[in-house]
């Protein structure tokens, strides 16, 4: 389920921004590295809520005491939502009804502040499945972006796993920390974000053959294949997420040329929803088509030579001109300005601090409540 740009703008507008040198420096961490459990029970101030309007439009916002959500269909008071159970219908000032639900993870990543393009839920789900990311896994992620894939990986590895993320741009790392802290209530201690190049930073951050999974989401993953092979345990798995056919082909050849991986398995995921109403059963007119390719391969034991596959085609060849033709600038993608990145970083950090304050306030109220009082289940 995707959100409109209006929904994302409204979600961004709900967060106050405070100019700080490092927006995420003061973000809280969860104790013991255990990821925060999403809230249950009645809505509280600081919770995120997904509103479905009369025409099915989705809007995600953060609840604030005495806050208001203004639309052309009237005003919906936040206080009318706070205290109501998840899945309630709320009336606006004009009488229009809105369905209020806590956003799922896939809803959240589609509406959270962005600095870089996100890995869509359909691809994140395939990465977790194809890479067989399990509870307790030691995972390395390169290319954090806005933190969407990090959230899926953190949920998959659980409190006993370890996620080490690497990001070249400090602004993206700050946005990712803010987004993760907002959804989880705090930045988990079993997640680290290193600002720097993976090839240079990974040898100092991990021991050789100590990582279970490596996930690369970057423009040139073939540059990191050797570093990933050094870090992976025998039988470990690498998965690369690329956008173009040229990147797909070059990454696959790089994996083959190392001689340290099994034959790469490329794939693409297309999702099409259906309209089902009475006798009208048909595919929807719109679908989530191509967003990227996945390439997976497993690490061979040292000294192992992979048998030649008779079905293998001739070796692909590339020129520098081929690669340059598919860079973001060449295909017309607009780069995010530094001013926009700073704004989004402030917004994501402000949201995370707001959620943490609500968590702390709830804990104090719960401790002060009489023994017979019933608190909303967490």
C-alpha positions in Angstrom: 0.0 0.0 0.0 1.6 3.3 -1.1 1.0 6.8 0.2 0.6 9.9 -1.9 3.1 12.7 -1.8 0.4 14.8 0.0 0.4 12.2 2.8 4.2 12.3 3.1 4.1 16.1 3.2 1.4 16.1 5.9 3.5 13.6 7.9 6.6 15.7 7.6 4.7 18.9 8.6 3.5 17.2 11.8 7.1 17.2 13.2 8.7 20.4 14.6 12.2 21.0 13.5 14.9 22.4 15.7 18.3 23.5 14.1 21.0 21.5 15.8 24.5 20.6 14.6 23.9 16.9 15.1 20.1 16.2 15.1 20.5 12.6 16.3 23.2 13.0 18.9 20.6 13.1 21.8 18.5 10.2 20.5 17.8 7.6 23.3 18.8 4.0 23.0 16.9 0.9 24.2 18.4 -0.9 27.1 20.2 -4.1 26.4 19.9 -3.8 22.6 16.3 -5.2 22.6 14.3 -3.6 19.9 11.3 -1.6 21.1 7.9 -3.4 20.9 5.4 -1.2 18.9 2.7 0.2 21.2 -0.6 -1.6 21.7 -3.8 -0.5 23.4 -5.3 3.0 23.2 -3.6 5.7 21.2 -1.4 8.0 23.2 0.3 11.4 22.6 3.4 10.7 20.5 2.0 7.7 18.7 1.8 7.7 14.9 -1.6 7.2 13.5 -2.7 6.3 9.9 -6.0 8.0 9.0 -8.1 6.7 6.1 -10.5 9.4 4.8 -13.9 9.1 3.2 -12.3 8.6 -0.3 -9.7 6.2 0.9 -6.8 8.7 1.1 -4.2 7.7 3.6 -2.6 10.3 5.9 0.1 9.5 8.6 0.7 11.9 11.4 2.1 12.0 15.0 -0.5 12.6 17.8 0.0 15.7 20.0 -2.0 16.9 23.0 -4.3 19.7 21.8 -3.1 19.2 18.2 -5.3 19.5 15.1 -5.4 18.0 11.6 -6.9 20.4 9.1 -8.3 19.3 5.8 -10.9 20.7 3.3 -13.3 18.3 5.0 -13.0 20.0 8.4 -10.8 19.7 11.5 -9.9 16.5 13.3 -8.8 17.0 16.8 -5.9 14.9 18.0 -7.5 14.7 21.5 -10.5 12.8 19.8 -8.0 10.1 18.7 -5.9 9.9 21.9 -7.4 7.4 24.3 -9.4 5.6 21.5 -8.5 1.9 20.8 -6.6 1.0 17.6 -9.1 0.6 14.7 -11.5 3.3 15.8 -13.6 5.6 13.6 -13.1 9.3 14.4 -15.4 12.1 13.3 -14.1 15.4 12.0 -15.8 18.7 12.7 -17.9 18.3 9.5 -19.1 14.8 10.5 -16.8 13.0 8.0 -15.5 9.8 9.4 -11.8 8.7 9.5 -10.6 5.2 10.3 -7.6 5.4 12.7 -5.0 2.6 12.8 -1.4 2.4 13.9 0.7 2.2 10.7 2.3 -1.1 9.9 6.1 -1.1 9.2 5.4 -1.1 5.4 3.1 1.9 5.8 5.6 3.7 8.0 8.5 3.4 5.6 6.4 4.8 2.8 5.5 7.9 4.7 8.6 8.6 6.8 11.0 11.5 6.0 13.3 10.7 3.2 16.8 11.9 2.2 17.5 9.1 -0.2 15.2 6.7 -2.1 14.0 3.9 0.1 14.0 0.1 -0.5 10.3 -0.6 -1.1 8.6 -3.1 1.3 8.2 -5.7 -1.5 12.0 -5.7 -2.1 12.8 -5.5 1.6 10.7 -8.6 2.2 12.4 -10.4 -0.5 15.8 -9.4 0.8 15.0 -10.8 4.3 13.6 -14.0 2.7 16.2 -14.6 0.0 19.1 -13.7 2.4 17.5 -16.0 5.1 18.1 -13.3 7.7 17.4 -15.1 11.0 17.1 -14.1 14.7 20.6 -13.7 16.1 22.3 -13.1 12.7 25.3 -10.8 12.3 24.4 -8.6 9.3 26.4 -5.9 7.5 24.4 -3.4 5.5 26.0 -0.8 3.2 24.0 2.1 1.9 21.6 3.0 4.8 19.8 5.7 2.9 16.7 6.7 4.9 16.7 3.6 7.1 13.8 1.6 5.5 15.8 -1.6 5.0 17.5 -1.2 8.4 14.1 -1.4 10.1 13.2 -4.6 8.3 16.6 -6.1 9.1 16.4 -5.1 12.8 13.0 -6.8 13.1 14.4 -10.0 11.4 17.5 -10.4 13.5 15.7 -9.7 16.8 17.3 -8.6 20.1 20.1 -11.2 19.9 21.3 -10.2 16.4 23.7 -7.5 15.4 23.3 -5.0 12.5 26.3 -3.0 11.4 25.4 -0.3 8.8 27.7 1.8 6.7 26.8 5.0 5.0 29.0 7.4 3.1 26.9 10.5 3.7 26.5 11.8 7.2 23.2 13.4 6.3 21.7 10.1 5.3 23.0 8.4 8.4 21.3 11.1 10.6 18.0 10.7 8.8 18.1 6.9 9.1 18.8 7.2 12.9 15.9 9.5 13.3 13.5 7.3 11.3 14.5 4.2 13.2 14.3 5.9 16.5 10.8 7.2 15.7 9.4 3.8 14.8 11.1 1.7 17.5 10.8 4.4 20.2 14.6 4.5 20.5 17.7 3.6 18.6 18.5 -0.1 19.5 21.9 -0.9 21.0 22.3 -3.8 18.6 22.5 -1.4 15.6 25.6 0.7 14.8 25.9 3.2 11.9 29.4 4.0 10.6 29.8 7.0 8.4 32.4 6.0 5.8 33.3 3.7 2.9 32.5 0.0 3.4 35.8 -1.2 1.8 37.9 1.0 4.1 35.8 0.7 7.3 34.7 -3.0 7.3 38.1 -4.6 8.1 38.4 -2.5 11.3 34.7 -3.1 12.3 34.6 -6.9 12.0 36.8 -9.9 12.2 37.4 -11.9 9.1 34.8 -14.6 8.4 32.6 -13.4 11.3 29.5 -12.0 9.4 26.5 -14.1 8.4 24.9 -11.8 5.8 26.0 -8.8 3.8 23.4 -6.5 2.1 24.7 -4.0 -0.4 22.4 -1.2 -1.6 24.6 1.2 -3.6 25.5 2.4 -7.0 28.6 0.2 -7.5 28.3 -2.9 -5.3 30.9 -4.7 -7.4 33.5 -2.5 -5.7 32.7 -4.1 -2.3 32.5 -7.8 -3.3 36.0 -8.6 -2.1 35.5 -6.9 1.2 32.2 -8.7 1.7 33.9 -12.0 0.9 36.6 -11.4 3.5 33.9 -10.7 6.2 31.5 -13.5 5.4 31.6 -16.9 7.1 31.8 -19.9 4.7 28.2 -20.5 3.6 27.3 -16.9 4.4 25.2 -14.9 1.9 25.6 -11.7 0.0 22.6 -9.9 -1.5 23.0 -6.8 -3.8 20.1 -4.4 -4.6 20.6 -2.5 -7.9 18.3 -0.5 -10.2 19.5 -1.1 -13.7 20.4 -4.0 -16.0 23.9 -2.7 -16.5 24.5 -2.7 -12.7 22.9 -6.2 -12.5 25.2 -7.6 -15.1 28.4 -6.1 -13.8 27.7 -7.1 -10.2 27.0 -10.7 -11.3 30.3 -10.9 -13.2 32.2 -9.4 -10.3 30.8 -12.1 -8.0 31.8 -14.8 -10.5 35.3 -13.3 -11.0 36.2 -13.5 -7.3 35.9 -17.3 -7.4 34.7 -17.1 -3.8 30.9 -17.3 -4.4 28.4 -19.6 -5.8 26.8 -18.7 -9.2 24.7 -15.5 -8.6 20.9 -15.7 -8.6 19.3 -12.5 -10.0 15.6 -11.8 -9.5 13.0 -9.1 -9.8 9.7 -8.7 -7.8 6.5 -7.3 -9.3 3.4 -6.8 -7.1 0.0 -6.4 -8.5 -3.1 -5.9 -6.3 -6.6 -7.0 -7.3 -10.0 -5.4 -7.2 -12.5 -7.9 -5.6 -16.0 -6.6 -5.1 -18.9 -9.0 -5.8 -18.7 -10.3 -9.3 -16.2 -7.7 -10.3 -12.9 -9.6 -9.8 -10.0 -8.2 -11.9 -6.4 -6.9 -11.5 -6.1 -3.3 -10.3 -5.3 -0.7 -13.0 -2.1 0.2 -11.3 0.7 -2.0 -9.9 4.1 -1.7 -8.2 6.3 -2.7 -11.1 10.1 -2.5 -11.4 11.9 -0.9 -8.5 15.2 -2.9 -8.6 16.9 -6.2 -9.0 18.2 -8.5 -6.3 21.4 -10.6 -6.8 22.2 -13.3 -4.2 25.2 -15.6 -3.9 26.7 -17.7 -1.1 30.3 -17.7 0.2 32.4 -20.7 -0.7 34.9 -22.3 1.7 38.5 -21.1 1.2 40.2 -23.2 -1.5 36.9 -24.4 -3.0 36.7 -24.2 -6.8 33.1 -24.0 -8.1 32.5 -26.5 -10.9 32.0 -25.0 -14.4 28.3 -24.7 -15.4 27.7 -25.8 -19.0 24.7 -23.5 -19.3 26.8 -20.4 -18.6 26.8 -17.9 -21.4 29.8 -15.9 -22.7 31.4 -13.4 -20.4 29.9 -10.0 -20.4 32.0 -7.0 -21.3 31.6 -3.4 -20.2 33.1 -0.1 -21.1 33.3 3.0 -18.9 30.8 4.7 -21.3 28.2 1.9 -20.5 28.5 2.6 -16.8 28.4 6.4 -17.1 25.2 6.1 -19.3 23.3 4.6 -16.3 24.4 6.9 -13.5 21.6 8.8 -11.7 22.6 12.1 -13.4 22.7 10.5 -16.9 19.2 9.0 -16.5 17.8 12.3 -15.2 17.4 11.6 -11.5 17.3 14.7 -9.4 19.8 14.8 -6.5 18.5 15.8 -3.1 19.9 19.2 -2.1 21.9 19.7 1.1 19.3 22.1 2.4 16.6 19.5 1.9 18.7 16.8 3.6 19.3 19.1 6.6 15.6 19.8 6.9 14.6 16.1 6.7 17.3 15.2 9.3 15.9 17.7 11.7 12.4 16.5 11.1 13.2 12.8 11.7 15.2 13.6 14.8 12.4 15.7 16.2 9.9 12.9 15.6 12.2 10.4 17.4 12.6 12.8 20.4 8.9 13.3 20.5 8.2 9.5 20.6 10.9 9.1 23.3 9.3 11.8 25.5 5.9 10.2 25.2 7.5 6.8 26.2 9.1 8.4 29.2 5.9 10.2 30.2 3.9 7.0 29.9 6.4 5.1 32.1 6.1 7.8 34.8 2.3 7.8 34.7 2.3 4.0 34.9 4.6 4.0 37.9 2.4 6.6 39.7 -0.9 4.8 38.9 -2.6 3.0 41.8 -2.2 -0.8 41.9 -5.8 -1.4 40.9 -5.6 0.8 37.8 -5.4 -0.9 34.4 -2.9 0.5 32.0 -3.0 0.2 28.2 -1.2 -2.9 27.2 2.3 -2.2 25.8 
